Amino acid sequence: MPILIRAIEDTDRPAVTQLLTERWTSPDILIEGEMIDASALPGFLAEDGDELVGLVTLIKRDTEWEILTLDSLSRWGGTGTQLLDAVVQDARRQRITRLMVRTSNDNLDAFRFYQRRGFRLERIVPGVIDAERLLKPEIPIMGEYGIPLHDEVVLGREI
């Protein structure tokens, strides 16, 4: 059965909260010192039959949308790309011309994923994750591939 990508509905909120808690320690994500409940945001989910296999949440601003979270439970299967494609199509329909995303300095897989899909490195925010750890102590000190977590990297794409 093919993966179904669809907009998040209110009835999906408990499953969205559970996935975000499993993948991000909680649905609360810090952005520039503000705690944002990603489980309450619009976005898209990916389903394989009755199973939730992917999720993207969005902060929709007037001139650009920010991808707050993007998770695929089956890496390398194309689910992340399908979710991103749904975001791009929806943004174009709503005349949004720019997407952006933030990631941590250790997330080499995200660097590869987003750059291969037209995103460009735009900015490094030194030490922001160290500061966020004071507000959200569950943010680990060590990240993927044994890389210490300190900085945020911002990527953007015109669409």
MARROTOR-38783 format. One record per residue (C-alpha): x negated, y, z. Coordinates in Angstrom, 2 decimals, always signed. Layout:
<rs>
      px      py      pz
       X       Y       Z
...
</rs>
This chain:
<rs>
      px      py      pz
   +0.00   +0.00   +0.00
   -1.43   +3.45   -0.91
   -2.13   +6.08   +1.71
   +0.75   +8.56   +2.06
   -0.16  +12.19   +2.74
   +2.62  +14.36   +4.16
   +3.16  +17.51   +6.19
   +3.20  +17.16   +9.96
   +6.74  +17.17  +11.36
   +7.89  +17.86  +14.92
   +8.55  +14.15  +15.49
   +4.85  +13.48  +14.72
   +3.55  +15.64  +17.60
   +3.03  +12.80  +20.12
   +1.00  +10.76  +17.60
   -0.95  +13.88  +16.59
   -1.74  +14.61  +20.25
   -2.90  +11.04  +20.78
   -5.21  +11.06  +17.75
   -6.70  +14.43  +18.73
   -7.28  +13.21  +22.27
   -9.01  +10.08  +20.99
  -11.18  +11.96  +18.50
  -11.74  +15.34  +20.21
  -11.26  +14.49  +23.95
   -8.10  +16.65  +23.94
   -5.92  +18.59  +21.50
   -7.37  +21.81  +22.91
  -10.09  +23.19  +20.64
  -12.17  +26.27  +21.47
  -12.56  +28.89  +18.74
  -14.37  +32.13  +19.59
  -13.54  +31.71  +23.28
   -9.84  +31.03  +22.65
   -8.34  +27.64  +23.47
   -6.09  +26.49  +20.63
   -3.71  +23.53  +20.91
   -4.37  +21.77  +17.62
   -1.42  +19.43  +18.20
   +0.97  +22.36  +17.77
   -0.51  +23.54  +14.46
   +0.71  +22.87  +10.93
   -1.19  +20.45   +8.75
   -1.00  +17.07   +7.07
   -1.28  +13.50   +8.17
   -2.24  +10.33   +6.35
   -0.28   +7.13   +6.87
   -1.00   +3.58   +5.84
   +2.40   +1.99   +6.29
   +3.41   +2.84   +9.87
   -0.17   +3.55  +10.97
   -1.61   +7.06  +11.30
   -5.02   +6.96   +9.57
   -5.89  +10.62   +9.16
   -5.02  +14.16  +10.14
   -5.86  +17.74   +9.24
   -4.73  +20.74  +11.32
   -4.75  +24.32  +10.09
   -4.84  +27.85  +11.40
   -2.91  +29.77   +8.76
   -3.91  +33.42   +8.48
   -2.67  +35.97   +5.95
   -5.71  +35.84   +3.67
   -7.38  +32.54   +4.54
   -6.69  +29.24   +6.21
   -9.05  +27.61   +8.66
   -9.34  +23.86   +8.90
   -9.45  +23.34  +12.65
   -9.63  +19.54  +12.67
   -9.99  +16.95   +9.94
  -10.14  +13.29  +10.89
  -10.13  +10.13   +8.81
   -9.99   +6.85  +10.68
  -11.26   +4.95   +7.63
  -14.51   +6.64   +6.66
  -15.61   +6.54   +3.05
  -12.11   +5.48   +1.91
  -11.04   +8.80   +0.42
   -8.54   +9.73   +3.13
  -10.41  +12.89   +4.13
  -10.54  +13.99   +0.50
   -6.81  +13.34   +0.08
   -6.06  +15.43   +3.18
   -8.27  +18.26   +1.93
   -6.62  +18.10   -1.49
   -3.19  +18.47   +0.17
   -4.45  +21.56   +2.02
   -5.82  +23.08   -1.21
   -2.58  +22.42   -3.12
   -0.44  +23.90   -0.33
   -2.73  +26.94   +0.00
   -2.53  +27.61   -3.74
   +1.28  +27.36   -3.64
   +1.28  +29.97   -0.89
   -1.24  +32.16   -2.75
   -4.03  +31.66   -0.24
   -7.37  +31.95   -2.01
   -9.84  +30.97   +0.69
  -10.46  +28.12   +3.13
  -12.99  +28.02   +5.92
  -14.12  +25.47   +8.49
  -16.46  +25.45  +11.48
  -18.55  +22.53  +12.59
  -21.29  +21.85  +15.07
  -24.97  +21.86  +14.15
  -25.20  +18.05  +14.53
  -22.37  +17.16  +12.14
  -24.42  +16.13   +9.12
  -21.50  +14.09   +7.73
  -19.31  +17.22   +7.70
  -22.05  +19.20   +5.94
  -22.15  +16.58   +3.20
  -18.36  +16.18   +2.99
  -17.52  +19.87   +2.71
  -20.41  +20.90   +0.44
  -19.57  +18.12   -2.00
  -16.07  +19.61   -2.16
  -17.08  +23.17   -2.98
  -17.68  +24.68   +0.46
  -20.76  +26.83   +1.01
  -22.74  +27.43   +4.19
  -21.90  +30.99   +5.24
  -23.04  +31.58   +8.78
  -24.71  +30.06  +11.81
  -23.53  +31.17  +15.24
  -26.43  +30.36  +17.58
  -25.60  +29.11  +21.07
  -21.81  +29.29  +20.76
  -21.33  +25.64  +21.71
  -23.46  +26.13  +24.82
  -21.13  +28.99  +25.81
  -18.00  +26.95  +24.98
  -19.26  +24.10  +27.17
  -18.85  +26.43  +30.17
  -15.11  +26.65  +29.37
  -14.73  +23.05  +28.21
  -17.28  +20.91  +30.12
  -16.34  +17.72  +28.25
  -18.21  +19.01  +25.18
  -21.25  +16.73  +25.11
  -24.82  +17.99  +25.29
  -26.02  +15.45  +22.72
  -24.29  +15.14  +19.38
  -24.37  +12.82  +16.42
  -27.71  +11.32  +15.34
  -29.28  +12.33  +18.68
  -29.14  +16.04  +17.78
  -28.57  +18.43  +20.72
  -25.33  +20.43  +20.37
  -25.90  +24.18  +20.50
  -24.72  +26.03  +17.40
  -21.72  +26.40  +15.13
  -21.95  +26.43  +11.34
  -19.25  +28.17   +9.28
  -18.51  +26.97   +5.75
  -16.13  +28.58   +3.27
  -14.61  +27.95   -0.13
  -12.66  +30.04   -2.60
   -9.70  +28.19   -4.12
</rs>
